[in-house]
Amino acid sequence: MIMERIFLFESDKEDITNKHEEIDRKLMNFLLRRAEKKERQIGDDEYPINVTEISFSDLPGYGFNSFSNRKDMERKIINMLEENEIADLGTYNTNYLDKNRQRIIKTIRYFLNFIMPKRQS
């Protein structure tokens, strides 16, 4: 089992701040500081399956793995933020255009793309 912390280089910090002004930088930094990425193989030696697990330090029970789909990952992070009173989304109504809620959702999606990039087939 491989466990690694997510480290940001200066170029990544500039990319987050300059190109993505619509995201909440404080929330993004909060998620990146607490995210722990573990990679392991399951199955036998002939046909191993690589699994990536993401967990959050200080917030047990909100982790997910590479078998989850993006919407489930997004919902789990939203629940984590609301239940621990980190971010207030109000009522999570997808039909209501709330700038603050949209900014938080964009931040979560950017975080997921940053931490678990989509595989090229």
N, CA, C and O of each residue as an XYZ file, in Angstrom:
484
protein
N       0.849     -1.173      0.000
C       0.000      0.000      0.000
C       0.896      1.238      0.000
O       1.810      1.358      0.816
N       0.625      2.138     -0.911
C       1.383      3.373     -1.035
C       0.520      4.514     -0.527
O      -0.625      4.676     -0.948
N       1.075      5.299      0.380
C       0.343      6.451      0.912
C       1.164      7.691      0.631
O       2.365      7.727      0.898
N       0.522      8.689      0.098
C       1.250      9.908     -0.213
C       0.412     11.118      0.124
O      -0.815     11.095      0.018
N       1.075     12.156      0.524
C       0.433     13.440      0.745
C       0.449     14.194     -0.572
O       1.339     13.990     -1.398
N      -0.520     15.054     -0.769
C      -0.571     15.853     -1.979
C       0.227     17.131     -1.732
O      -0.114     17.921     -0.851
N       1.282     17.329     -2.507
C       2.088     18.533     -2.384
C       1.872     19.402     -3.610
O       1.789     18.905     -4.733
N       1.782     20.685     -3.384
C       1.614     21.635     -4.480
C       2.935     22.323     -4.758
O       3.624     22.770     -3.841
N       3.276     22.402     -6.017
C       4.427     23.174     -6.426
C       3.965     24.596     -6.703
O       2.768     24.854     -6.831
N       4.902     25.503     -6.795
C       4.559     26.902     -7.039
C       3.776     27.075     -8.333
O       2.872     27.908     -8.403
N       4.114     26.294     -9.361
C       3.389     26.401    -10.630
C       1.935     25.969    -10.468
O       1.040     26.544    -11.088
N       1.698     24.947     -9.628
C       0.319     24.518     -9.373
C      -0.454     25.592     -8.612
O      -1.627     25.834     -8.897
N       0.198     26.235     -7.649
C      -0.463     27.299     -6.894
C      -0.849     28.451     -7.813
O      -1.944     29.004     -7.708
N       0.062     28.806     -8.714
C      -0.243     29.884     -9.647
C      -1.361     29.496    -10.591
O      -2.195     30.327    -10.950
N      -1.380     28.224    -10.996
C      -2.443     27.740    -11.881
C      -3.795     27.835    -11.183
O      -4.784     28.234    -11.797
N      -3.841     27.477     -9.927
C      -5.096     27.527     -9.175
C      -5.554     28.971     -9.010
O      -6.738     29.265     -9.173
N      -4.637     29.868     -8.691
C      -5.043     31.248     -8.420
C      -5.308     32.054     -9.684
O      -6.238     32.860     -9.712
N      -4.516     31.858    -10.723
C      -4.656     32.699    -11.910
C      -5.735     32.240    -12.873
O      -6.539     33.049    -13.336
N      -5.761     30.972    -13.175
C      -6.660     30.496    -14.220
C      -8.046     30.130    -13.703
O      -8.981     29.988    -14.491
N      -8.184     29.980    -12.420
C      -9.453     29.515    -11.877
C      -9.953     30.457    -10.791
O     -10.100     30.069     -9.631
N     -10.205     31.664    -11.173
C     -10.684     32.653    -10.221
C     -12.090     32.349     -9.727
O     -12.500     32.870     -8.690
N     -12.839     31.514    -10.450
C     -14.209     31.231    -10.045
C     -14.280     30.188     -8.928
O     -15.364     29.917     -8.413
N     -13.130     29.594     -8.542
C     -13.169     28.625     -7.458
C     -12.880     29.319     -6.139
O     -12.321     30.416     -6.107
N     -13.263     28.673     -5.061
C     -13.020     29.178     -3.711
C     -11.651     28.663     -3.269
O     -11.505     27.485     -2.945
N     -10.667     29.528     -3.257
C      -9.296     29.103     -2.962
C      -9.136     28.601     -1.532
O      -8.353     27.682     -1.289
N      -9.853     29.182     -0.590
C      -9.759     28.724      0.798
C     -10.292     27.306      0.934
O      -9.706     26.477      1.630
N     -11.405     27.036      0.268
C     -11.972     25.688      0.309
C     -11.055     24.702     -0.405
O     -10.866     23.581      0.068
N     -10.486     25.103     -1.529
C      -9.566     24.235     -2.271
C      -8.345     23.900     -1.422
O      -7.925     22.744     -1.378
N      -7.779     24.876     -0.760
C      -6.633     24.626      0.116
C      -7.017     23.744      1.290
O      -6.232     22.893      1.707
N      -8.226     23.939      1.835
C      -8.711     23.101      2.924
C      -8.771     21.640      2.477
O      -8.308     20.753      3.195
N      -9.337     21.387      1.302
C      -9.452     20.019      0.789
C      -8.083     19.420      0.480
O      -7.831     18.256      0.792
N      -7.207     20.197     -0.125
C      -5.881     19.681     -0.482
C      -5.029     19.375      0.748
O      -4.270     18.406      0.748
N      -5.147     20.192      1.797
C      -4.359     19.945      3.009
C      -4.785     18.660      3.711
O      -3.956     17.991      4.328
N      -6.047     18.314      3.628
C      -6.544     17.154      4.348
C      -6.631     15.876      3.509
O      -6.848     14.793      4.053
N      -6.465     15.993      2.219
C      -6.593     14.827      1.341
C      -5.375     13.923      1.463
O      -4.233     14.382      1.452
N      -5.645     12.637      1.581
C      -4.594     11.626      1.592
C      -4.920     10.618      0.505
O      -6.032     10.095      0.437
N      -3.949     10.356     -0.331
C      -4.147      9.474     -1.477
C      -3.382      8.179     -1.243
O      -2.180      8.199     -0.976
N      -4.078      7.058     -1.343
C      -3.461      5.741     -1.175
C      -3.710      4.935     -2.442
O      -4.823      4.897     -2.966
N      -2.671      4.304     -2.912
C      -2.804      3.444     -4.083
C      -2.419      2.034     -3.673
O      -1.417      1.830     -2.989
N      -3.215      1.068     -4.091
C      -2.890     -0.323     -3.808
C      -3.447     -1.209     -4.902
O      -4.298     -0.803     -5.693
N      -2.950     -2.410     -4.922
C      -3.391     -3.375     -5.916
C      -4.204     -4.452     -5.225
O      -3.836     -4.946     -4.159
N      -5.315     -4.806     -5.851
C      -6.110     -5.924     -5.361
C      -6.151     -6.977     -6.458
O      -5.903     -6.680     -7.626
N      -6.455     -8.170     -6.085
C      -6.466     -9.251     -7.062
C      -5.168    -10.036     -6.989
O      -4.329     -9.796     -6.120
N      -5.015    -10.968     -7.903
C      -3.820    -11.804     -7.903
C      -2.699    -11.155     -8.709
O      -2.880    -10.088     -9.294
N      -1.540    -11.812     -8.732
C      -0.380    -11.245     -9.423
C      -0.546    -11.241    -10.933
O       0.057    -10.416    -11.620
N      -1.357    -12.154    -11.458
C      -1.537    -12.232    -12.906
C      -2.418    -11.101    -13.433
O      -2.124    -10.525    -14.480
N      -3.492    -10.780    -12.719
C      -4.424     -9.729    -13.137
C      -4.657     -8.741    -11.999
O      -5.729     -8.748    -11.394
N      -3.680     -7.894    -11.695
C      -3.881     -6.943    -10.602
C      -4.796     -5.797    -11.023
O      -4.818     -5.391    -12.185
N      -5.540     -5.294    -10.065
C      -6.407     -4.134    -10.278
C      -5.889     -3.023     -9.379
O      -5.782     -3.196     -8.165
N      -5.569     -1.889     -9.972
C      -5.079     -0.744     -9.208
C      -6.264      0.063     -8.684
O      -7.167      0.429     -9.436
N      -6.242      0.327     -7.396
C      -7.306      1.091     -6.742
C      -6.685      2.303     -6.065
O      -5.693      2.185     -5.345
N      -7.268      3.453     -6.298
C      -6.845      4.685     -5.642
C      -7.901      5.066     -4.625
O      -9.080      5.191     -4.955
N      -7.469      5.249     -3.384
C      -8.383      5.632     -2.313
C      -8.021      7.035     -1.834
O      -6.851      7.360     -1.633
N      -9.039      7.844     -1.659
C      -8.859      9.200     -1.136
C      -9.580      9.268      0.203
O     -10.756      8.919      0.307
N      -8.867      9.718      1.218
C      -9.483      9.933      2.524
C      -9.067     11.320      3.007
O      -8.151     11.936      2.463
N      -9.752     11.789      4.024
C      -9.476     13.119      4.566
C      -9.049     12.973      6.016
O      -9.775     12.403      6.832
N      -7.863     13.492      6.336
C      -7.400     13.435      7.719
C      -8.317     14.314      8.567
O      -8.811     15.336      8.092
N      -8.537     13.932      9.777
C      -9.406     14.621     10.730
C     -10.893     14.483     10.403
O     -11.729     14.945     11.179
N     -11.241     13.863      9.280
C     -12.646     13.690      8.900
C     -12.857     12.245      8.426
O     -13.004     12.007      7.227
N     -12.873     11.293      9.344
C     -13.019      9.894      8.928
C     -14.425      9.607      8.400
O     -15.396     10.247      8.803
N     -14.513      8.654      7.511
C     -15.807      8.231      6.996
C     -16.247      8.931      5.730
O     -17.326      8.636      5.216
N     -15.453      9.847      5.211
C     -15.841     10.577      4.011
C     -14.955     10.245      2.812
O     -14.938     10.987      1.830
N     -14.233      9.157      2.887
C     -13.353      8.783      1.794
C     -14.104      8.117      0.654
O     -15.273      7.755      0.783
N     -13.413      7.966     -0.453
C     -13.966      7.284     -1.620
C     -12.813      6.674     -2.394
O     -11.650      6.945     -2.097
N     -13.127      5.851     -3.384
C     -12.084      5.208     -4.171
C     -12.366      5.367     -5.660
O     -13.370      5.957     -6.060
N     -11.474      4.836     -6.457
C     -11.567      5.027     -7.906
C     -12.717      4.253     -8.532
O     -13.010      4.450     -9.711
N     -13.374      3.383     -7.783
C     -14.540      2.680     -8.309
C     -15.812      3.515     -8.212
O     -16.809      3.204     -8.864
N     -15.786      4.571     -7.406
C     -16.944      5.456     -7.279
C     -17.028      6.354     -8.501
O     -16.012      6.684     -9.113
N     -18.253      6.749     -8.852
C     -18.356      7.692     -9.964
C     -18.205      9.123     -9.432
O     -18.268      9.357     -8.225
N     -18.009     10.054    -10.333
C     -17.714     11.435     -9.946
C     -18.850     12.086     -9.171
O     -18.600     12.855     -8.243
N     -20.077     11.795     -9.530
C     -21.223     12.406     -8.822
C     -21.288     11.931     -7.377
O     -21.595     12.713     -6.478
N     -20.995     10.634     -7.147
C     -20.979     10.131     -5.773
C     -19.853     10.773     -4.962
O     -20.029     11.094     -3.787
N     -18.696     10.956     -5.602
C     -17.585     11.625     -4.922
C     -17.969     13.058     -4.559
O     -17.703     13.537     -3.456
N     -18.597     13.718     -5.514
C     -19.028     15.109     -5.303
C     -20.032     15.194     -4.154
O     -19.912     16.058     -3.285
N     -21.015     14.305     -4.150
C     -22.028     14.301     -3.075
C     -21.404     14.024     -1.716
O     -21.801     14.623     -0.716
N     -20.433     13.121     -1.673
C     -19.790     12.787     -0.408
C     -19.023     13.994      0.144
O     -19.048     14.244      1.348
N     -18.345     14.735     -0.726
C     -17.622     15.931     -0.280
C     -18.604     17.012      0.162
O     -18.365     17.695      1.158
N     -19.704     17.171     -0.567
C     -20.725     18.151     -0.175
C     -21.287     17.803      1.202
O     -21.434     18.685      2.048
N     -21.598     16.536      1.434
C     -22.098     16.116      2.750
C     -21.064     16.375      3.831
O     -21.411     16.826      4.923
N     -19.793     16.095      3.542
C     -18.729     16.327      4.514
C     -18.661     17.812      4.880
O     -18.552     18.163      6.055
N     -18.727     18.676      3.868
C     -18.628     20.114      4.122
C     -19.825     20.643      4.904
O     -19.668     21.499      5.775
N     -21.014     20.140      4.601
C     -22.214     20.611      5.297
C     -22.320     20.048      6.705
O     -22.643     20.788      7.635
N     -22.054     18.753      6.888
C     -22.210     18.132      8.200
C     -21.187     18.644      9.208
O     -21.468     18.695     10.406
N     -20.012     19.019      8.736
C     -18.988     19.551      9.631
C     -18.958     21.071      9.643
O     -18.032     21.672     10.188
N     -19.974     21.698      9.041
C     -20.147     23.148      9.013
C     -18.919     23.881      8.480
O     -18.511     24.912      9.014
N     -18.341     23.327      7.417
C     -17.196     23.948      6.771
C     -17.668     24.939      5.718
O     -17.119     26.034      5.589
N     -18.687     24.548      4.971
C     -19.271     25.422      3.955
C     -20.779     25.315      4.056
O     -21.314     24.241      4.330
N     -21.458     26.413      3.837
C     -22.914     26.426      3.894
C     -23.464     26.533      2.477
O     -23.337     27.568      1.823
N     -24.069     25.462      2.020
C     -24.662     25.469      0.685
C     -26.130     25.840      0.731
O     -26.782     25.913     -0.310
N     -26.648     26.071      1.894
C     -28.081     26.339      2.010
C     -28.827     25.075      1.631
O     -28.438     23.978      2.029
N     -29.870     25.219      0.882
C     -30.552     24.037      0.371
C     -29.918     23.676     -0.953
O     -29.758     24.527     -1.828
N     -29.568     22.446     -1.098
C     -28.890     22.001     -2.318
C     -29.932     21.771     -3.397
O     -30.346     20.642     -3.659
N     -30.343     22.861     -4.013
C     -31.343     22.822     -5.069
C     -30.637     23.133     -6.379
O     -30.142     24.242     -6.577
N     -30.591     22.149     -7.274
C     -29.840     22.327     -8.515
C     -30.517     23.301     -9.468
O     -29.875     23.775    -10.405
N     -31.781     23.612     -9.262
C     -32.479     24.536    -10.151
C     -32.274     25.994     -9.750
O     -32.558     26.896    -10.538
N     -31.800     26.228     -8.569
C     -31.629     27.579     -8.050
C     -30.228     28.081     -8.372
O     -29.245     27.409     -8.058
N     -30.124     29.233     -8.982
C     -28.836     29.787     -9.368
C     -28.275     30.650     -8.246
O     -28.557     31.846     -8.163
N     -27.500     30.045     -7.409
C     -26.850     30.731     -6.300
C     -25.352     30.788     -6.603
O     -24.718     29.746     -6.773
N     -24.789     31.971     -6.670
C     -23.378     32.132     -7.055
C     -22.434     31.449     -6.072
O     -21.451     30.833     -6.482
N     -22.727     31.553     -4.780
C     -21.866     30.938     -3.778
C     -21.886     29.414     -3.908
O     -20.838     28.771     -3.844
N     -23.071     28.839     -4.088
C     -23.188     27.385     -4.237
C     -22.474     26.917     -5.497
O     -21.792     25.893     -5.483
N     -22.629     27.671     -6.596
C     -21.966     27.302     -7.849
C     -20.445     27.352     -7.700
O     -19.729     26.513     -8.247
N     -19.975     28.323     -6.969
C     -18.536     28.446     -6.743
C     -18.000     27.273     -5.936
O     -16.916     26.766     -6.224
N     -18.746     26.838     -4.931
C     -18.331     25.692     -4.115
C     -18.348     24.416     -4.949
O     -17.431     23.601     -4.851
N     -19.375     24.236     -5.763
C     -19.459     23.043     -6.612
C     -18.309     23.029     -7.624
O     -17.715     21.978     -7.861
N     -17.992     24.171     -8.218
C     -16.865     24.245     -9.157
C     -15.553     23.915     -8.458
O     -14.683     23.263     -9.036
N     -15.413     24.361     -7.222
C     -14.210     24.063     -6.451
C     -14.091     22.571     -6.200
O     -13.010     22.000     -6.341
N     -15.193     21.937     -5.829
C     -15.182     20.498     -5.569
C     -14.845     19.736     -6.849
O     -14.058     18.790     -6.812
N     -15.421     20.130     -7.961
C     -15.138     19.457     -9.232
C     -13.683     19.657     -9.642
O     -13.044     18.725    -10.132
N     -13.160     20.848     -9.450
C     -11.756     21.094     -9.773
C     -10.848     20.258     -8.877
O      -9.844     19.714     -9.337
N     -11.202     20.157     -7.594
C     -10.441     19.329     -6.660
C     -10.429     17.875     -7.118
O      -9.377     17.236     -7.117
N     -11.590     17.344     -7.510
C     -11.654     15.958     -7.967
C     -10.834     15.747     -9.233
O     -10.162     14.724     -9.370
N     -10.880     16.691    -10.150
C     -10.075     16.576    -11.368
C      -8.583     16.676    -11.066
O      -7.767     16.055    -11.747
N      -8.229     17.447    -10.057
C      -6.830     17.617     -9.684
C      -6.292     16.367     -9.001
O      -5.181     15.920     -9.290
N      -7.086     15.806     -8.093
C      -6.603     14.700     -7.275
C      -6.753     13.342     -7.965
O      -5.947     12.439     -7.744
N      -7.775     13.204     -8.792
C      -8.007     11.943     -9.505
C      -8.268     12.261    -10.975
O      -9.422     12.264    -11.405
N      -7.233     12.523    -11.738
C      -7.446     12.864    -13.145
C      -8.103     11.704    -13.894
O      -7.874     10.534    -13.589
N      -8.912     12.058    -14.868
C      -9.586     11.037    -15.659
C      -8.565     10.322    -16.514
O      -7.654     10.935    -17.071
N      -8.731      9.015    -16.609
C      -7.800      8.211    -17.387
C      -8.106      8.303    -18.868
O      -9.263      8.330    -19.287
N      -7.039      8.352    -19.645
C      -7.192      8.358    -21.100
C      -7.293      6.908    -21.569
O      -6.446      6.088    -21.213
N      -8.314      6.579    -22.362
C      -8.451      5.205    -22.838
C      -7.764      4.992    -24.150
O      -7.787      3.884    -24.686
